[in-house]
Amino acid sequence: MNVKRLNGILEILFEQMNIIGNEEKELPVLWHVAHLYSSLQIAKLLAMKRGLNLELAAIIAALHDIAVIKTKKTTDHSKNAEKYIRNIIQEYNNNINNTRLQVTEEELDIIINAAIKHTQKEILSNELYVELLKDVDSLDMYLHGIEINEDCILRSNKAIEELGISLDKLKHI
């Protein structure tokens, strides 16, 4: 599995996260690191199951909450994600000598679209990476023990079943 682009983007992301303190944050930086890593791993698993690009799915999951990290607020974070994602991807692309390893404009559009729409858990679409991220975010919140709404519960249960895990064996929320 080739994840060179993911690793390069994570390096930039963690450099930026290291200079952001916990002051005035709704959640500590460490929470965002945990959510980032668990989300990108869940994204890889669901992408495998759905026949999607694993690395692209993981990049989307890694960047989806970047506006929360940057602004220290969850309010409107999906709407504010685009500029932060563009900046990180631009920095990544500018530092890569091999154009085959760059994130394409088409991929950037997919990443941004998924990040912007990931909080709309109640809306079902035909956009594969948008739906993937909604399911990933829902399942990750469930696994972290965060109280989630009915739409997230449905998405979590669907993803758990999709991964071949029997819901009968789990304690329900």
N, C-alpha and C positions, 0 to 999 in steps of 0.2 A: 504494500500500500504506500503510495507516494503522498507524503504530507509536508513536503518542503515549503510550499507556500504557506500552509497553516502555521508551521513553526516560525517562519519569518514574520508573519503577522502577529503571532503571539508574543514574540520578542519585542516588537514595537509597542504592543498593547501593555505589556508588563512594565516596560520602561516608563510609559506614561502613568500607569497606575501607581508606581513607586513614589512619584512626586505628589500624589494626591493624598492628603491626610484624611482622617476620620472626622474632623471638625464639621459640624453642621450637616452631617450625612444621616440619612434615615437608616441606613444599614452600614456596617463597617466594611472596609475594603476587602477584608478576608472573606466575608460572605460572598462578595462579587467574584472573587477568585474561585471559591468552591462552586458557585452556580455556573460560572463560565466553563470550568473543566467537566463537571458532571453533565452539563447540557451538551457540550461538544461530543462527549462519549455516547450519550443517548442518541444524538443526531447521527453519528456514524452507524450505530446499530439499526436505527429505523431506515436510514438511507440504504443499507445493505438489503434489508428486507424489501424495500420498495424499488430497488434497482436504480437508485439515484447516485449521483457523484458524491462519494464519501467526504472528500476533502472540501468540496464546496459546501456541503451540509454542515460540516464542522466549523468552517469559517463563518457561516451565517450564525450558527449558535454562539460562537465566541464573541461576535460583534453585536448581537441583538440588543443588549442592554448598555451599550457604550454611553448613551446619553444620561443614564442614571449615574454612571461612574463620573462622567464629566461635570454634570450639573448638580450632583448630590441630591437629586430629587427624582421621585418616580412619576410625578405629574407630567403628563404629555411626553414621556420619554420616547415613545415610539415615533411620535411626530417630529421630534427633535434629533432623531438618530442620523439622518442623512448626512449632514455636514461633518459629523465626527467620523462616520464610516468613510466618506470620500477622502478626508484628510489622512486617515490611517492607510487606506489603500494607495493613495497617491504617494505617501512617504515610502511604503513598501515597494511600489513599482519603480520609483526613482532610484532606489538603492539596489535594484536587481539588474545585473548586466545581461542576463540571459532572458530574452523576450519571451521564450517559451514558458518561463516561470512567472510571468506577470499575470495579474488578474485582469481579464479582458473587460471591456466596457459592458458587454452583455452579462458577464458574471457579476459585475458591480451593480448593474440594474436589478438582478435577481436578489442579491444580498440586501440592497436597500429596500426593495419592495417587501421582502419577507420581514425585515426589521420593523418597517412602518406598520405592517398589518398584523403583527404577532399578538397584539393585545385584543384583537377582535375575535376572541375564542368562539363567540356565538355564531359567527358567519362562516359558512362552508363555501369553499371556492374550488375551482379546478386548477388552481396554481399549486403545483406540487411542492415547491420549497416553502411557500407560505403555510400550507397545511402541515408540512413536516415540522416547521418551527413552532407552530401553535401546539402541536402534540408534544413536542420535546419540552417546551416551557411548562406545559401543564403537568406532564409526568415528573419533571424535575422538581417542581414545587411540591407535588405530592410526596415524592421520596425524601424531600427535606423537611417534611412535616408542617408545611405552611398551609394554613386554612385556605381552601380554594372553593370557588363557586361551582354550581352544577355543570356549567359548560366545561370547566376544567376537569371535573370528575369524569364526565363522559369521555373526554379526550384521553385522559389518563387510562381509564379502563380499556378503551379501544387499543391504545398503544401496548398495554400490558398483554392483552389477548393476541395482538398482532405478533408480539415477540414469543408467543407460544407458552405464556405463563397462564395457568388457570386462575381465574378470579376466585374460584371456590376455595383455593388454598390460601388466599390473602385475607387478612382482616380488613374489612371495608372501613372507609373513612367515617 
